[in-house]
Amino acid sequence: MRIVFVCLGNICRSPAAEGVMRSLAPDLTLDSAGTGGWHVGDAPYGPMQEAAAARDIDFSSLRARQFSRADFDTFDLIVAMDQQNKADIERLRPAGNTTPVQLMADQDVPDPYYTRDFEGALDMIEVAARRLLADISRTPDR
């Protein structure tokens, strides 16, 4: 199973989701990306890394990249952090592609870059990652 997590800049929510999921399921092929390209090459945002490190989750080696149309062919599942990013991803979908795009949680994961609530975002991401992992294990074709 190959999963990419996508947020706006790929410096807070999506690298955190990748890091959390790696800690839960190291056998999966995971990546993260942003719909915007202004942080390409940057490390995850320091305060988000610190909040995750307090939970023994390290994703400091990740570097931001921009989501691309090729990701529809590279990954089996695309997971968006909010409705706006999901819509932006869908606009890039190649004709005929059927790769599922779903939200990480039942509601948008608020962007802690703006809200400053890194703990709250991580709480939502951890719950959603466990649910996603349970869903994957129940789905025979994933």
N, C-alpha and C positions, 0 to 999 in steps of 0.2 A: 504494500500500500504506500503510495506516494502522495503526500499532502503538502500544500502550500497555504500558509496563513497570510492574509493580506489586510493591511490597514492603510492609512494615508501616507505617512512618511517612512515607514519601516524602521522606526527607531524606538517605539514604545510597545504598543499592543501586539503587533505581529511577531516581533522577535521574542517577546515574553511568552506568547502562545507557543512558539516553536520550542523555547527552552523548557516550558512546563511539560509539553508533550514529550520531549526527549527524555525528561526525567521519569515519565510514566511508562514510555514505550520506546526504549532505545533501538528496537529492531525495525521501526518504521523509517522510511525515507522522508525527511521533513525539510522544509525550507520556509522562508518568509520573504515578503516583498511589500512594496508600497505602490499605490496607484499614482502618487506624485514622485517626481524624480529629483527634488531639490536636496535630498540627503544621501544620494547615491555615494557609496563608499564610506559613509560615516559609521562609527560604532553606535551601538544602542545608547540611548539617552542615559546619562549618568545616574540620575535619581531612580530611574526604572531598574537599572542594573543593581543599585544598592538595595532597593526593596526586595528584589528577587534573591539577591545574595543572602539576605537575612532568612530566607526560606531554603537555603542551600541549593539554589538554582543559578547556574552560571551560563550566561549566553554572551559573555564579553567578547568572544572571538568572532561573533557575527558581524557582517557589514551590510549596510542597507543597499538594496537594489530595487529597480523599478519593475513592477509586474509587466509582462508582455504577452502578446498573443500566443507566443510559443509555449507559454505555461499551460495552456489548455491541452496541449499534446504531451507535455512532460509529466503532468500530475494526474492522479486518479480522482482527486477531490480538491476543490478550492474553497477555503473557508475565509469569509469576510468578517471583519470585526464590527461592521455596522451597515445599515441599509444603503447609505450613500456610496460606500466603497463597493458594495455588492452591485449596485447599479452601474458604477464606473467599470467594473470588471465585465459585466454583461455587455456593455457597449463594445468591448474589444473581442467578443466571442467570434471566432471564425465561423463562417456559414457551414452548417452541417455538424458542427462539433456538439457532443452531448456530455462533456465533462460536467458533473454536478458542481454547482456553486451554492453554498449554504452559509447561513449566519453562524457565527461561533456560539452565540447564546440566544436565549428566547427574546432578548432585548438587545439594543445596541450596547456594546462595551464602550463606555465613555472614554474619550481620549485624555489620559492623564497628563499629557504634555500641556493641555489647557486647563483641566480641572485640578491638577496637582494631587489627585487622589490615586497614588500609585498602589497603595494597599488595596483599595476598593477594586481597582481594575484587575489586580492579580487574583483577588478572591473570586471575581466573576470568571476569569480565565481558567483558574484551577477547577472550579465546579464544571464549567463547560467542557474542559479537556477530558475530565473523567467520564462525562456523559458521552462525548464523541467517541472515546475509546470503547466504551460499552456498546455503543451503536455499531461500531466497526466490527467488533468481535461477534455480534449477532447477525451480521450481514454476510452471507456466504460468498457473494461475488465481489467483495471488497477485500 
